[in-house]
């Protein structure tokens, strides 16, 4: 990975303030997939450049 392709780290302290927009449930951080997981909502929210995309329309449905 070159310097221009570095990924910005997600600040885990954000988990204390963020909840699932659909269910208001707490989220879990999946560092490998760079996603915030809502088990209650069956959704995975992407993290891009250290910023979580918290729109339901952008979330990936979990199997």
N, C-alpha and C positions, 0 to 999 in steps of 0.2 A: 504494500500500500504506500503510495507516495504522499507527500505532505499535503497536497491539495485535496486528497480524497479522505482525509481523516474524518472520523465520525465524532461529533460533539457528544460528550457524555450526558446522560440523563441524570438529573439531580433527584436522588431517591427521596429527599425531603418533600418533594411535590406530592408523593403518595398520601401524605397526611391531609392534604387539602383537596385532592381530586377524588371524585366518585364517578361511577357510571352514569352517563346522562339519561339512560333509559330506566334504570332501576334504583339509582341512588346508592347502590351497594359499593363496598370498598373494592379496590383494584389490586391486582398483583403485578409485579414487574417481571417480565421475561427478558432478561438481558441478552440472551442468545438471539432471539427473534426481534429484539428491539420493539416490544409491544407491551401495552398495559392490558391485562386480562381481566374481564368481568365474568366470573363464573356464573353469577346470578343472571346476567343478561346474555350469556353464551356469545360474547363478542370479544374481539381483540382489536385494540386501538393502536394504530401505528405511531412510532416515535421517529420523527425525521429531524436530523440536526439538533437533537436534544430537546425538541419540542413535541409534546404529545398532541396528536390530532384527535380531539374529543368529539367529533361529529359522528353520529350513528351512521350516516351515509358513507363515511370513510372507513368504518370498522369492518373487520373480516368476521364472518360468522364462524363459530367454533363447531366442530363436528360432535 
